[in-house]
Amino acid sequence: MKMKKLVVPMLSLTLMIPALAGAEAAPAATMMKASVNTPAAELRAGLDYLLSEHFTLAVTAMTKAYEGTKDAAAAYQALDQNALDMQPAIASLYGDAGAAEFERIFRAHNKYTDDLVKATKSKDTAAVKAAEDKVSGFVDEFGNFLGTATEGKLPAAAAKQVIRSHENHVQEVFEDYAAGDYKGAYEAYRKGYAEMFGISKALSSAITTQMPAKFENTKADTKAADLRSALNQLAGEHFALSVLQMQEQYDGRAASNALIAAEAMNTADFKAAIASIYGAEGAAAFEKIWVTNHVNAQADFVTAVKNNDVAAKAAVETRIAGFTTEFAAFLDSATAGNLPKSAGQSALTTHENQVQQVLTQYAAGNYDASYKTNREGYKTMFGVGQALGNAIVTQFNDKFQDAAAPAPATPADPASMMKVWMKVGSAVLNINGQVTQMDTKPFIWNGMTYIPLRYLSEGIGADVKWDKQAQQVTIKAGNDTLVFWMNKDFMEVNGMRKSVGAKVFVNEDNRTVVPLRFITELLGWNVQWGNADQSITLTKSI
């Protein structure tokens, strides 16, 4: 049965990477030096790598198994090894028992997707349903595991939602591929791939909030960490798509053209990222170098290998060597020497050698070696993300600094006054000096500021209850009882219906959000809005 496609809009990279032209820096007194190399950023990057690789290998293993290719077993083995490679990271956080439980749950679900492929290929409806039920069971079990392990910092319900979305994307790619809709398959692939980086951000933020001392009180959601993750995403996707395209081209499969189109979209996103930092001229220079003797040359390399044309192969290798020199010089110049040409050329040469080796080993039928090189090459791209991110943050450090959390309440603050501070786009919540890291952020939509209801309510001592069947939130704050309904623009206050002025809804982080001014003023809070930094300060006598 064809699953309903989930449309997950991809954020423009110019939103993920701060616009450097005309951006205002916060006052120096509130700033700390920005870095992509903090313990929290390292955790997030490690999760970026392992989780996104899981997605790429899951899709590859499923499509290869469906086609019955000779490398199908090697692809599945690489997928299983990815799960095993996650275990040390889990053990370092949650001990050997936690790692063993993770392995039991996570490795099994790789087998469930393999069962789904076999059932689909044999058109066994009952077996398809059984495999889908096992996947659903995994979603619940793994969501509960993450909720328990993180002590609720990543709530089980939220974990289940993102895991279910991930599984839907994997199955959507596979179903489109099996139906021969390769264009749809690889458009869904890009959405599902991007989603893994959102999952790693949420999980790393939960872990660092749970274990602040272990990560030296650093945060996983800083501007610098966001930049590094965005570059990880672009570089990793480039490698994954390149390898798949070269294999499909070598085998003469119809999916090759769809992968070329997906590579072009990846290049466009890379160009947009460069433009957001170095302007249109820098982006144009990037595209010319990147495409001619890099992306296009890789396709020519496949043709040469397939035709066993030694001269053509040598000519392509010369072009690619020229690319590594030219692009390394571009990065050196663009980053004002913060990514030296020698270091850039070394990394690019390693990347190109790995891409070529994956294909030559594949062509020779040495599939185990090809997938081993594939995994090594994929991991290399996350070193590229780190190096380039570090160079950019070093070059424009003031643009990537995050304002420090508001100072704790001072003795001068009246004891009878409650003060709440939050900020649009920030996960920091400060209530009378007690800082909490939320798993969602205030935002502005249709000219109205929305805030997460549960964090505010529980932070001020209110009792919050959720009725899933009625889609209803009930809040008891002192003598007041407030009742909200999802997707309704009205509420009840002590039994009296009142207009909210805008719908209450659940945001992409699975958090109920409400219009700020209405809820705070209704409960007697004074609201102060910071025009300069979009901060929100709420005060109330208690």
N, C-alpha and C positions, 0 to 999 in steps of 0.2 A: 504494500500500500504506500502510495506516494505521501511523504510527510509534508505538512504545511511548512513552507519556507519561512524562516525567521529573518526579518530584515533588521540588521544591526548596523546603523549608520556609522561609518568610519570618520572619526574626527579629523579635520584638516590638520596637517602637521604644523601649520602656522599657528595653531592653537596649542599644540603640545609643546612647541619650542617657543620660548618668549620672543616676541618681536623686539629686535635690538634697537631699531631706529626709533628715537623719541620716547623710549621707555623711561619712566621716572624711577629713580632708586629711592628706597626708603631711607629715612635718616640714619646716618652712620652709626649712631649709638645703639640702634636696634639690630644691627647686622652682624653676621658671622661670615667668615670666609667660606665660599661655596666650594664643594668638592664632589666629584663623582665617585670617590674612593672611600667613602665612609663605610663602617661595618654594615649599616642598614642597606646602603646602596649595593654593596657586594652580595648581600643575601638576595635582594630583589633581582640582581643580574643573574645570579645562579638559578633562581626559579624561572626567570625569563628563558634561560637556555634549556633547562630540563623539560619544562611544561610545553614550550613551543616545539621542541624536538619531538616530544610525544605526539603532538598533533600531526606533524609532517610525516612521521613514520607510521602512524595509525592509518592515515589516508593511503600512503604508499602500499602498505601491507595489504589493505583491503582491495585496492584496485589491481594489484599484481596477482593476488589470489583469484580474483574474479576472472582475470584474463588467462590464468593458468600459465604464467610466464615462468621461465626457468629460474629466475631470481626470487620467486615468491617466498620460498622457505627462508632465504637469507634476509629478506625484508622483515619477515615476522620475527626472526631471531634478533635483529637489530632493535625492533620495538620492545621485545622482552628485556633486552639488555639495558635499554633506557630506564625501564622500571627498576631494575636492580641497581642502577647507578644513582637512583634517588635515595636509596636506603641509608647510605652513610650520613647524608644531610639530615634525614629524619632522626637517626640515632643520636646525632650531635645535639639535637634540640629536645627530643622526647625519650631518649634512652633506647636500649636494645628491644625492650618489650614493645614500645611504640613503633619502632622500625619494623619489627616482625609482623605486627598487626597491619601496618601500612602495606607491606609486601603482599600479605595474604589477600587483602582487598583489591589492591591496584593491579597486580599481575593477573588476577582472575578475570578482570574486566577486559583485558586484551584478548583473552580466549573467547569471551562472549561476542566480541565484534567479529572474530574469525568465524564463529558459528553462524552469525548473521549473513556473512558473505556466502558461505556454503549453502545455507538455506535459500537465499535469494537466487543463487545460480541454479539450484535444482528446482526452483519454483515450488518449494514445499511451504505452503502457507502456514501450516501448524508449527513448523520448525522456525519460521520467521517470527511468529508470535512468541514462541518460547524464548528465542534469543533476545527479542525486544524486552520481554519481561525480566530477563536476567540483567539487562542493562539498567532497567528502572530500579531493580533491587540494588544494583551497585550505586546508583545515584543517592539513594536513601542511606545506604550503609556508609559510604564514603563521606557524605555530608555530615552525618552524625559523628564520624571519627574526627573530622576537622573541627567541628563545633566543640567536642569534648577536649581535644588536644590543645586548642587555643584558649580553653576556659571561657568560651563564649565571645572572645574578641572577634572571631569570625563566626557569627551565629550559624547554627546548623541550617536554619531555613534559607539564609542567604547563600551558604555554600551549596546547598542542593539546587538552588535556582541556577547558579552559574555552571555547575556540573551538568545539569540537565541541558542547558543551552549548548554547552560544549558537545555533548553527545548528539544533540540534534544536528549540529553543524557537520560533525563527522559523517553522520548517516545521510545528510542532505548531499554532501559531496559525492558519497558513494552511489546514492540512488540516481543522481544526475549522470554520473559516469556510466553506470550500468545501462541507463536509458539512451546513451549515446549523445547526451547533451553536455559536451565537453566544455563549451563556453560557460554554461550555467554552473558546471561542477567547479571550475577554477575561479569563478567569481565568488562562489560560496566558500571555497578554500581560503581565499584571501580574508574574508570576514571571520571565518573560524580561526584562522591563524592569528589575526589581530586580537581576537578575544582572549587568547592565552596570556597576553601581556597585561590585560586588565585583571585577570585572575591572579597573576603573580604579584601585581601591585597590592591587591586586596589582601592576599595571604601574607606577604612580607610585612605589610602595615600591621596586621593583626599580631604577628609573631613579635615584632619589635615593640609593640605596645604591651604585649604580655611579658616580655623579657627585656626591659629597658637596659638594665645593667650589662647584660650579655652583649648588647650592641652599642654600648657606651653612650646611651641616651641619644643616639642619632635616629633620624627618621627616614623611612623608605619612600616618602612622597614629596621630597624636596624638588625644586626646579631642576637642580643638577641631576638628580636621580631620574627624573622624568625625561630629560634630554638623553641620558645614557640609554634608557630603556627604549626610547623612540628610535635611536640609532641601531640598537640591537635588533629591533623589529625589522627595520629596513634592510640591514645587512644580512640577517638570517634568512629573511624571505627571499632575497636575491639569490643566495646560494641554493636554497631548497628548490626554487623554481628552475634555476639553471640546470641543476643535476637532473631533475625530472624531464625537462625539455630535451636535453641531450640524449637521454635514454630513449625517449619516445621517438625522437628524430632518427636515431640509429636503427630502431626496430621498425621504422616506417609506419608508425601508428597515427591514427587520425587526431589524437589528442595533442599532438605536437603544436599545431597552429594555435589552439586555445592557450597553451602554455606560453607561446610567444606573446600573445596578447596580454596575458597576466604579467609577464616580465615587463612589458611596456608600461603597464599601470604602476608597477613597482618603481620603475625608472621615473615616472611622472611624480610620484610621491617623494622620491629622493630629491628630485629637482626642486619641488616645492619647499622641502626642508632647507636646502641650500639657499634658496631665494629668501627665506625668512631670516636668514643670518647674514648672507653676503650679497643680497640684492639680485636683480634680474640679470645683470651682466655676469655675475659669478655663477648663477644657475645655468645660463646659456653655455658658458665655458665648460662647466661640469658635464652637461648633457652631450656636448660634442665629443669630449674625450671618452666618456663612459660608454657610449653606444658604438662608435665606429670600430675601435680596436679592442673592445672588451666584449660586450654582449653579442654583437654581430660576428666577431672573430670566433667566439665559442661555437656558434652554429657552423661556421666554416671548418672548424677543427673536427667536428663530427663527420662532415662530408669527407674530409681527407682520410680520417681513420677508417671509415666505412669502405672507401674505395682503395684503401691500402696505398695511397698516393704519398710517397715519402717526400717528394719535392713540395707538394701542396701543404703537407703537414709542417714542414720546416718553415715555409713562408708564413703560415699562420702563427707559429711560435715566435717568429721575429716580430710580427705585428703586436702580439700580446706583450712581449718584452718591452716594446716601445711604449705600450700603454702604461705599464708599471712605472716607467721612468717619467712619463709625462704627467700622469695623475699624481704621483708622489710630489713632483715639483709644484703642481697646482695646490695640493694640500699644504705644503710648506709655505707657499706664498700667502694663501688665504688665511691660515692660522697665525701668520706673522712669526713663523718659526717654532711655534709651540708643538707642531708635529713635524719634526725634521724630515727632510727628504730621504735620508738614509733609512730611518726607521719606517717611514711610509712605504718605501720601495721594498724593504725586506718583508713586510706584512703582505703587501700586494703580490709579491712573487710567490710567497707561500700559498696564498689563496689560489692563484692561477695554477700552480703545480698540483694542488689537491683536486681542483675541478677536472683538470686533464687526466689525472691518475684514476679518478672515479670512473671516467668514461673508458679509458684504455683497459682497465681491469674488467669492466663490464663487458667490453667487446671481446675480451679473451675468455669469457666465461668463468672468470674467477670471482664469483659473486660475493662470497664471504669477505674477501679482501676489499672488494669494491665498497661494500656497506661499512666496513671498518674505516676506510678512508673517507667515506661520505660523512660519518659521524665526527671524525677528526676535523674535517673541513668545515662542518657546520659550527663546531665549537670555536674554531678560529675566528669566525665572524663576530663573536661576542667579545673577543679581544680587540677587534677593529672598532666596535662600538665604544669600548672603554677608552681606547687610545684617542679616537677622534673626539669623543665627548669630553675627555680630560683637556685636550688642546683648546677646544672652544670655550669651556668654562674658565680655563686659565686666562685665555685671551680677553674674555668679557666677564670677568668675575662679578662685577657689581650688578650685572644684569641677571645673574643666577642666584643671588643671595636671597635668603628667606628671612623675613622679619622674625625676630625672636618672639617666643610666646610672651604674652603680657606678664608683667611682673606681678607676683603675688600681692594680695591686698595688704596694705600697710596698716600699722596701728592707728594711723590717722583716720582710716575708714570707720565710720560709726558701726558699732557691733550690731546694731539693729537694722543695718542696711544690707540687702543681698544684691550682689553685682554679678552680672553675666556678660561675658565677652565672647564674640565669635566674629567671623569675617567671611565674606563671600569668597568662595574658592579655596578656603582653608579648612582643614580637618580639626583644628585646635578649638577646644571649648574650655573656657576658663570661668569657673564659678567660685567666687570669693577666694581666688588664689589657687584653687584646686584644678590642675590642668588635666584634661581628658583628651585622648586622641579618638575622634569619631571615625566611623568607617564610611561616612558620607559627608558632603559639604553643602553649606548654604549656597544658593544660586539665584540668579535673576532670570525670570521667564515672563515674557509678555509685559515687561515693565514692572513686575511685582517680585519682591524678594521672598523666597521660600526658605524655611528652616526645617530641620529634622525634628519631628514632634517628640519622639521617645527620649532623645538625649536631653532636650530642654526640660521636658516634664520630669524625668527621673532625677535630673540634676538639681531641680529645685524641690525635690521631695514629694512630688506628686505620684500617685499610683496609676499605672497604665495597664489596661487590659485590652486584648484583641480577640474579637469574635470572628473567626474565619468564615463561618457559614453566612453570617449577616454582613460581612465585610465592614465591621464596625469597630471603632476605637473609643473606649471609655476612659476618661481621665478624671480622677478625684484629686482636687487641689484645695486643701483646707475644707471650707464649707461648700465649695462649688463642685458640681458634677457636669462635665462637658462630654458630649457624645458627637462623634464625627462618623460619616459614612464615606467610603471610597467613591471617588468620581461624582460626588454630590457637592453642590455649592451652598449647602445649608448645614446647620448643626443645631444641637439642643444645649441650652445652658439652664441647668436646674429645671428641666422639663419644658422650657420655653424655646420655640424655634426661632433661630436668627440666621440671617444671610451672612455667608462667609465672604461673598464677593468674587470668589474664584473657587474652582474645584479643588478638593483635597485629593491627592493621588499618591501612588507608590512610585518612587523614582527608580532609576536604573540600578541603584544599589539596594533595592528592596526595602527602602525606608519610607514611611509615611511622612510626607512633607506638607506643610500648611503655610498660608500667607503670614508673614511675620507680624505686620502691624496690627492685623485684626486680632490674632490670638493674644498678643502681649497686652494690647490696650484693653481688651475685654477683661483680662485678669488684673488690670490695674498697674501694669508695668509702665515705666517711663522709657521711651525708646530714643536713643541718640544714634544718628547715622553719621559715619565718618566719610565725607565726600572724597577725601584724598585717597584713602586706602580701602573703602567699602567695608569698614568695620561696623559692627553692631554692638552697642553697649546698652544693656538693660539694667535698670535699677528699680528697687522696690523696698519699701520699709516693711520689716517683718516683726 
